[in-house]
């Protein structure tokens, strides 16, 4: 296995609020290995961005230890900054300058000569496929074009680790897919990528390994396939009318069926984990008819990272997003 380039041990960061102490990061332990795409998955307010800000020296931890590229982030912040690239949620490109000018300036800020900066800028324009619009002001770029420029800016200094905070937030599906392709390309170039996201499909599609964080603590860690194997079989997801009244009796009868492994209730929605969804869904529908339960929606799928989150926390990651929350 490759050497770890990010090491976190018992990391903590607490904040004071009107309602008491907020444990934004509460004893996190992680390792990210050289050359991998590592995903930090969780809802807003879970602790993703706070952890990232500590690792990028933008915030000092309460306690614990964090090392990036062999340097302690608290003791050697300058050395860490020279070893990393960072793309925040809001980005940092100068909209009045062209993409190429943004890149050259970033290179010069890292001590490159003008010639070196221009050569590196040209290299990144080709890598991230931005050459055709690199000489236009960044303010004229689409959301996807601007995000690719910002990733290029983060790579100017050939960082040991590139940190991406919610890299595709606000992008349409086509631009999200395009940026995914660019991030995958970075792996082939040997770049280590640490990204935060609350998009389950993004973590599943991009990441070699994932850590799921909730309320400042890691609740699951592993490859996406390893995590999904924790949730056995297929998943039948359905919402029903009058769930508060009907669900208890329905769940009791479903639990008596031999083919059902596990049932999770999430408000008006039930997730039923079975061995063979294509075969067992008709049995489930039969039980609903017997119980005179009115079905609103029903879907059959393989387990997802949201199922993992639900199993570990008792609630859906999707629902934590729709209800909002303070970012942490």
N, C-alpha and C positions, 0 to 999 in steps of 0.2 A: 504494500500500500504506500502511496505517496506521502511525503512528510506533511504534517499540518502547517499551514501558513497563518491560520487564525486559531488561537487557543483562548477559551473563556472558562474561568473557574470561579464558581460561586459568586457570580456578578450580581450586584444589587444597586438599585437606584430608586430612592423613595422621594416623593414630593408631598408637601403640606397643602391641604385644601380646606375649604369651609367644612367639609364633611369628615375631616380627619386625614390620616396619612394614606396616600395613594402609593401602593407598591408596584411601580411601573415595571421594574425588573427585579425579580425576587428569587435570586439564587440560581442563575442560569449557568449551565455547563455545556460547552460545545467545542467541537473541533471541525475545522474546514480544511480539506486537504488540497494540495497543489494540483492545479489543472482541472478541478471539478466545478460544476455549476451547483451551488448550494442555495436552496430556497428556505426562506424564513416565512412561514405561512401562519396567518392568524388574523382575527378581526381588528378593526380600528380600536385602539386603546389597549391592545394586548401586550404591548411592550416592544414591538418590532422596531419602530423608528427610534425609540430611546436607546435600544441596544446598538443600533447602527450609528447613532450619534456618538456614543461612547467609543466605538471601534474606530471611528474616523476623527477622533480627538475634538469633536465639537461640544462635548459634554464630559464631565469628570464623574466617574462612578462613586457611589457611596462606599462600597467595599468590594472585595474580590479582586480578581486579576484578569487582565486582558492583554494578549500579545498579538501583534499583527506583523507579519514578515520578520519575525524574530525580535521585535522591539516591544517593550512594555509601553502601552499607550499613555500611561500616566507619567512615567519617568522620561520617556523619549518621544514626546509628541511631534517634534520637528522631523525626526527620522521616519516616523510612521507616515507623516504627510507626504514625504518624498517617495514613499514606497507604495502609495495607493492612488487609485482614481476614485472619484465620488460623483455620482449623479443624483441630485436630490429630486424630490417630487416636482418642484417648481422649475428645475433646471437653472442654468446660469449663463446662457449665451447672450451676448450683446445683440439686441435686435437690429440696431442701426448698422452694425458691421456685417460684412459678408461672412459666410461660413468659413471660408479659407482664412480670412483675417482673424476670426475667433480662434481658430486652431493655431495659427502662427503666434498670436499673442500668448496663448496658454503655454506653448513651448518655450517662448522667451522668458516667461515668468519662472519656468523651471531651470533657467540658466542655459538654454540652447542658444547657439548662434543663429542669426537670421537664416543662414543657409541650411543648417540642421533642422530648424523649425519648419521651413518650407518643404524640405524633403519628407519629413515625418508627416506633415499635413497632407501631402500628395499621397503618401502610402495609406493613410487612414481614409482619405476620400475614396480610394479604390476599394479598400476592405469593406467599408460600410455603404458603398454604392451611393455616394453623395456628390460625385464629381460633376454631374450635369447641372446641379443648382448651387455648387459651392461658391460661385462668384456673385450670387444674388444676396441682398440683405437678409439676414436671418428672420427679420420680421415678416417677410413675405412667404415663409415656409408653411407648409401644412403641419398639423400636429405630429404626424409620423416622421416627416422630414426633419423637423426640429429635434425630435427625440433622438434620431440617429446622429445628428450633429452633436448633441449633448453627450452621447456615449463616446463619440470620437474625441471630444474634448477631454473626457475622463481617461482616455487611453494615451494621450499625448506623451506622457512621461514613461511609457512602458511599465505600468504599475505591476507589482507583484500580485495585488488583489484589486479588482474593480468592484466597488460597491454601488448597487443600483437600488434606489428606494422607490418602490412601486413604479417600475419602468414603463408600464403600458397604461397607467391610469389615465382615463379620459380619451383614449384612442378608440377608433372604430375597429370592428373585427378584422378588416383587411390590413390596417396599419399595425394592429397587434400581431397578426400572423407574420407580417414582414419583419417586425422587430425581433420576434422569436427567432426567425432565421438568422438574423444578424448576431444575436447573442450566441446561438449554437455555433456559428462560425468562429467566434472568439475562442471557444474551447479547442478547436482544431489548431488555433494559433498558440495554444499553451497558456492562455489567460485564465486565472482563477476568478470566478464570478460569485459574489455573495449578493443575492437579491432578496428584497422583501416583497411580499405580495399578499393580497387577500383573495386573489383569483385562483380557485382550486385547479381549473384546467391549465392555467399557466404553470403552476408548480408541477403538475403531472407531466406536461409536455416538455418542459425545459430542464428540470432539475435531476441531477444524478442522485442527490440525497435531499431530504426535507426534514426540517424540524418544525413542529406545530407548537406555537406558543399561545397561552391563554392566561389572562390575569397575571402576567409577569413570570409564568412558569412554563417550562417545556413539558408538554403532555404526551408527545410522541416524537420519535426520531427514527429515520431509516430511509431506504429507497422508497419511492412511491409504490412500487409493487409489493415490497415487504409490508408496508403499512396497510395496504388494502387487503392483504392476506389475513390480517387480524380480524377482518369482517368476513365471515364465511359465506359462501354461496352467492346467490343472486339476491337483488333487493327489489321488492315490490313496494312502491311508494303510492299511497292513496290518501286523498282527503275526503271526508265524509260530512254530511249535514248533521247538525245537532250532536257534535262530537262529545261535548261535555256529558250529555245524557246517554248516548249510545255506545261510546268507546269502551267503558269498563266491561259491560257484558260481552261485547264483541271480542275484546282482547282475551277474556277468560275462555271463550270457546275456541278461538284461534290457537291458544296455548295448548289445548288438548290434542291438536292435530300433530301427528307424528312427523310430518314433513317440515314443520316450522322450527327453525333453530332459535330465533330471537325476535322480539318485537320491541320497537322503540316508539313512544308517542311524543310528538312535538306539536302541541296545541291541537289543531283539527286534523293533523297529518299523522298517519301511521307509516312506519317503515317496517316491513316484514321480511326477514332474511330467511331464505329457503335454499334447498339444495339445487333444485332445477326449476327456475322461474317459468320457463315456457310450459312445463307440464303442470306446475303447482298453482299457477294463477287462476285456472278454472275452478280449482278446489276452493280457493279464497273467495272467488265471486259467488260460489255456491253458499258459503257460510254467511256472506253478506245478505244474500237473498233470504236465507233462513231467519236471520236476525232482523229482517226488514229495515236494513240500513240503506239510506240513499247515498249513492256514490257520486262525488263531484268530479274527481279526476283520479286516474290510475296510470302508473308508468312502471315499466320493468327495465332494470339496468343492472350492470355489474357494479360492485361496490366502488365508491369514489372516495376521495380524500375527505369530502364532507361527511361521509358515513363514519370515517375514522374519527373526525372531530366530534361528531355526535356521540359515538361510543365512549370517547374519553371524557367528555364534558357534560353530556346530557342535553345538549342543544345543538342546533344546526348552525354551521358557520355562515350559511346564506342568510339566516334570519338575524344574526348579530349585525350583519352589514345593512340590511334594510331598516333596522331600528336605529342605526347611527351610533354615535358615541364619540368621546374625545380621543383624539389620536395620542398614542404614547409609544 
